[in-house]
Amino acid sequence: MKVTVMRNTRKLVLISVLISLSVVLGIIDKYISSFILPGAISARLGLANIVIMLGIIYLNFKDVLLIAILKSVLIGFILGRFDVFIYGFSGTMLSFFGMWMLYKFTKDWFSLIGISLIGAILHIIGQVTAVHWLLISDIGYFSLYFIVNPFLIPASMITGVMIGILTKSLIRYVDNSGIFKR
């Protein structure tokens, strides 16, 4: 009984720390991105996705899903308006499910960099889909989003590769730390 309680407490603390880390990285990401690309509302580097990628590798589906949901909700409440939250949440969920399925079922075919790249593209697709459903009546803003969108996909591909490289390089340190026991 005592071992189970300690294991559950350790897991709860670990998940809480990962959620906090993803939120902090998301806030830092917003400020770095707004400095690099001023005026680009939805452009982000995706630093918080490092935590999601590590979770996909080391944790079970339910725990990583919880991290992804709470990351989006907390960052949305801290930084954004409701519509911006919906765009980010839609992108995060589609990206998470895509990356999780790719890692669990095709990790022998796709590297972490490839999985991250596809996750970044899926994030943009999720955002565009949310924009479509939320702004279908606001043709001006909807059209503007599609003018900007062709630039978002190549940018997301670059950042997706960068996040994949960072995640891959962190795995050695995470494995040596013993934080996640496989």
C-alpha positions as CSV (number, residue, x, y, z in Angstrom):
1,M,0.0,0.0,0.0
2,K,2.7,2.5,1.0
3,V,4.7,1.8,-2.2
4,T,1.6,2.3,-4.4
5,V,0.8,5.6,-2.6
6,M,4.4,6.8,-3.1
7,R,4.4,5.8,-6.8
8,N,1.0,7.6,-7.3
9,T,2.3,10.7,-5.5
10,R,5.6,10.6,-7.6
11,K,3.5,10.3,-10.8
12,L,1.2,13.2,-9.7
13,V,4.1,15.4,-8.9
14,L,5.9,14.5,-12.2
15,I,2.8,15.3,-14.3
16,S,2.3,18.6,-12.4
17,V,5.9,19.6,-13.0
18,L,5.5,18.7,-16.7
19,I,2.3,20.8,-17.0
20,S,4.0,23.7,-15.3
21,L,7.1,23.4,-17.5
22,S,4.9,23.3,-20.6
23,V,3.0,26.4,-19.5
24,V,6.3,28.3,-18.7
25,L,7.7,27.3,-22.1
26,G,4.5,28.4,-23.8
27,I,4.7,31.8,-22.2
28,I,8.4,32.2,-23.1
29,D,7.5,31.0,-26.6
30,K,4.9,33.7,-27.0
31,Y,7.3,36.5,-26.0
32,I,10.1,35.2,-28.2
33,S,7.8,34.7,-31.1
34,S,6.2,38.2,-30.7
35,F,9.8,39.6,-30.7
36,I,10.8,37.7,-33.8
37,L,7.5,38.1,-35.7
38,P,5.7,41.1,-34.3
39,G,2.0,41.1,-35.3
40,A,1.8,37.4,-36.1
41,I,-0.9,36.3,-33.7
42,S,-0.6,32.6,-34.2
43,A,3.1,32.1,-35.0
44,R,4.9,30.3,-32.3
45,L,8.1,28.2,-32.1
46,G,6.3,25.4,-30.2
47,L,8.7,25.1,-27.3
48,A,5.9,23.6,-25.1
49,N,5.7,20.7,-27.5
50,I,9.0,19.5,-26.3
51,V,7.2,18.5,-23.1
52,I,4.4,16.9,-25.1
53,M,6.9,14.9,-27.2
54,L,8.8,13.7,-24.1
55,G,5.4,12.7,-22.6
56,I,4.5,10.7,-25.6
57,I,7.8,8.9,-25.3
58,Y,7.8,8.2,-21.6
59,L,4.2,8.4,-20.3
60,N,0.9,6.6,-21.0
61,F,-1.7,8.1,-23.3
62,K,-4.0,9.4,-20.6
63,D,-1.3,11.2,-18.7
64,V,0.1,13.0,-21.9
65,L,-3.4,13.9,-23.0
66,L,-4.0,15.5,-19.6
67,I,-0.7,17.5,-20.0
68,A,-1.7,18.6,-23.5
69,I,-5.2,19.7,-22.4
70,L,-4.1,21.5,-19.3
71,K,-1.2,23.2,-21.2
72,S,-3.6,24.6,-23.7
73,V,-6.2,25.7,-21.2
74,L,-3.7,27.3,-18.8
75,I,-1.8,29.1,-21.6
76,G,-5.1,30.2,-23.1
77,F,-6.3,31.7,-19.9
78,I,-3.0,33.3,-19.1
79,L,-2.2,34.8,-22.5
80,G,-5.1,34.9,-24.8
81,R,-8.5,35.6,-25.8
82,F,-11.1,32.9,-26.1
83,D,-10.9,32.6,-29.9
84,V,-7.1,32.4,-29.8
85,F,-7.4,29.7,-27.1
86,I,-9.8,27.7,-29.4
87,Y,-7.4,27.9,-32.3
88,G,-4.4,26.8,-30.2
89,F,-6.5,24.1,-28.5
90,S,-7.6,22.7,-31.8
91,G,-4.1,22.6,-33.1
92,T,-2.7,21.1,-30.0
93,M,-5.3,18.3,-29.9
94,L,-4.9,17.3,-33.6
95,S,-1.1,17.5,-33.3
96,F,-1.0,15.5,-30.1
97,F,-3.2,12.7,-31.5
98,G,-1.2,12.6,-34.7
99,M,2.1,12.5,-33.0
100,W,1.0,9.9,-30.4
101,M,-0.3,7.6,-33.1
102,L,2.8,8.0,-35.2
103,Y,5.1,7.3,-32.3
104,K,3.1,4.4,-31.0
105,F,2.5,2.7,-34.3
106,T,5.2,3.8,-36.7
107,K,8.2,4.8,-34.6
108,D,10.4,2.4,-36.6
109,W,9.5,4.3,-39.8
110,F,9.5,7.9,-38.5
111,S,12.2,9.6,-36.4
112,L,11.3,11.9,-33.6
113,I,12.2,14.8,-36.0
114,G,9.7,13.5,-38.6
115,I,7.0,13.0,-36.0
116,S,7.6,16.5,-34.7
117,L,7.4,17.9,-38.2
118,I,4.1,16.1,-38.9
119,G,2.8,17.3,-35.5
120,A,3.7,20.9,-36.5
121,I,1.8,20.6,-39.8
122,L,-1.2,19.0,-38.0
123,H,-1.2,21.9,-35.5
124,I,-1.6,24.4,-38.4
125,I,-4.3,22.2,-40.0
126,G,-6.2,22.1,-36.6
127,Q,-5.9,25.9,-36.3
128,V,-7.1,26.5,-39.8
129,T,-10.1,24.2,-39.2
130,A,-11.0,26.0,-36.1
131,V,-10.7,29.4,-37.9
132,H,-13.0,28.0,-40.6
133,W,-15.7,27.0,-38.1
134,L,-15.5,30.0,-35.9
135,L,-15.1,32.7,-38.6
136,I,-17.2,31.3,-41.4
137,S,-19.4,34.4,-41.2
138,D,-16.5,36.9,-41.0
139,I,-15.3,36.6,-44.6
140,G,-12.8,39.4,-44.3
141,Y,-10.9,37.9,-41.4
142,F,-11.3,34.4,-42.7
143,S,-9.8,35.5,-46.1
144,L,-6.9,37.3,-44.3
145,Y,-6.1,34.1,-42.4
146,F,-5.8,32.2,-45.7
147,I,-3.5,34.8,-47.1
148,V,-1.2,34.4,-44.1
149,N,-1.6,30.6,-43.9
150,P,0.7,29.6,-46.8
151,F,3.5,31.2,-44.8
152,L,2.5,29.4,-41.6
153,I,3.0,25.9,-43.0
154,P,6.6,26.3,-44.1
155,A,7.4,28.2,-40.8
156,S,5.7,25.3,-38.8
157,M,7.8,22.8,-40.7
158,I,11.0,24.6,-39.7
159,T,10.0,24.9,-36.1
160,G,8.7,21.3,-36.1
161,V,12.1,20.1,-37.2
162,M,13.8,22.3,-34.5
163,I,11.6,20.9,-31.8
164,G,12.2,17.4,-32.9
165,I,16.0,17.9,-32.8
166,L,15.8,19.5,-29.3
167,T,13.6,16.6,-28.1
168,K,15.9,14.0,-29.5
169,S,18.9,15.7,-27.9
170,L,17.2,15.9,-24.5
171,I,16.3,12.1,-24.4
172,R,19.9,11.2,-23.5
173,Y,19.8,13.6,-20.5
174,V,16.3,12.5,-19.5
175,D,17.3,8.8,-19.6
176,N,20.4,9.4,-17.5
177,S,18.4,11.5,-14.9
178,G,16.1,8.6,-14.1
179,I,13.1,11.0,-14.0
180,F,11.1,8.6,-16.1
181,K,11.5,5.0,-15.3
182,R,10.8,2.9,-18.4
